[in-house]
């Protein structure tokens, strides 16, 4: 996702909770764990982790408040009753896209705090894409629509 974000001009990526994140200054993780994860991320991000601005936050809830105070529209990418189909959505100028966990999706308490929900229409038999693929599709569409 870091490589996708960099390639599509995303201004900031927040990695929250137990999401792996690259090595950072004053890293709180055990050094061998941080180095191992950094190497794995570098292998897939191909250096994008050094080009895109990112931050790690322990929890997402306080971050949502900060983004909202910055006048960002908080938009979830999730299957939900109130979801709008991605192809017909017209994004605001300041948008924060929230993606969830690979299997469980976005936690209900986080989803409840989102201003809007977007869904990628599917025509196959499967009910969802993996989170990295879904994020790439959504970011590409949003970049074109802005």
Secondary structure, 3 states (H helix, E strand, C coil): CHHHHHHCCCCCEEEECCCCCCCCCCCCCCHHHHHHHHHHHHHHHCCHHHCCCEEEECCCHHHHHHHHHCCCEEEEECCCCCCEEHHHCCCCCCEEEECCECCCECCHHHHCCCCEEEECCCCCCCCCCCHHHHHHHHHHHHHHHC
